Amino acid sequence: MTIYDAVAFKVKLTDGLIAYVEEQEYNSLLRTSATDTNIVGEYYFPYEGATEFDFVAWDENNCPTEHYKCRIIAYSHDYGETWTEVLEG
């Protein structure tokens, strides 16, 4: 399994906050270390082999509202039961 098959990610945002991103059936959720609020949206890898991705938040009409740059710290294929760390290169 690869990083692209993962369903959960621990990430560092460009502002330094640590966040958790989890894939759901119809969308993805982002939750920062500063709040317990889930932000609904979707994440996109910019290129093959990337250890970072863009998370685009949606409003209630599924329109983009915010954009987060996420550097992957660790990823999980089992929703956080086990983690694989990503080494900085």
Secondary structure as GFF3:
##gff-version 3
##sequence-region A 1 89
A	DSSP	three_ten_helix	3	5	.	.	.	ID=ss1
A	DSSP	beta_strand	8	13	.	.	.	ID=ss2
A	DSSP	beta_strand	18	23	.	.	.	ID=ss3
A	DSSP	beta_strand	28	32	.	.	.	ID=ss4
A	DSSP	beta_strand	39	44	.	.	.	ID=ss5
A	DSSP	beta_strand	52	58	.	.	.	ID=ss6
A	DSSP	beta_strand	64	76	.	.	.	ID=ss7
A	DSSP	beta_strand	84	85	.	.	.	ID=ss8
###
